Amino acid sequence: MGDTACDNAAKLLKLGAQIKTGVDATCLSKTIGQRRFRTIIFQFPNVASREALYGQNPNHVLVTRFLKSSRAHLKSGDLVVISTVDSPFYEGAFKMDDAAKKAGFAGPDIYTFNPKDYPAYSHQNTADEEAAIHEHTAFATFVFSA
């Protein structure tokens, strides 16, 4: 974990949260067992590859598998929330409506996400301390209901 992630984890621990690292988003049960949640959030998923996987963008495959994995940890009416860059390129990469259908969800509700609305929000790439969102101006949050 980078410095920002460690700082955030320390703050969450002080608030009584449990911290899990090394979570496989495509197989949540490996890390969290059979626990259920009202909301599961995946902020800015990205596999950092453009090489097709099963004929699809690998980000679409990741989101589809994450949604399928999440279903086992939700009750009816519970939510999965995913935020991404809002651009035609990213919409084509993730294909959220298609991912939702493959995972047994209805199409998501979509909301504008503005990081400036959350003064304490900071973004960190997984591989380094950089924040790729500074390269973009529009973001969307997709809300899937079980």
Helices and strands as residue ranges (DSSP letters): H 3-14, H 29-32, E 39-43, H 58-71, E 79-85, H 88-94, H 96-103, E 109-112, G 115-117, G 132-135, E 139-145
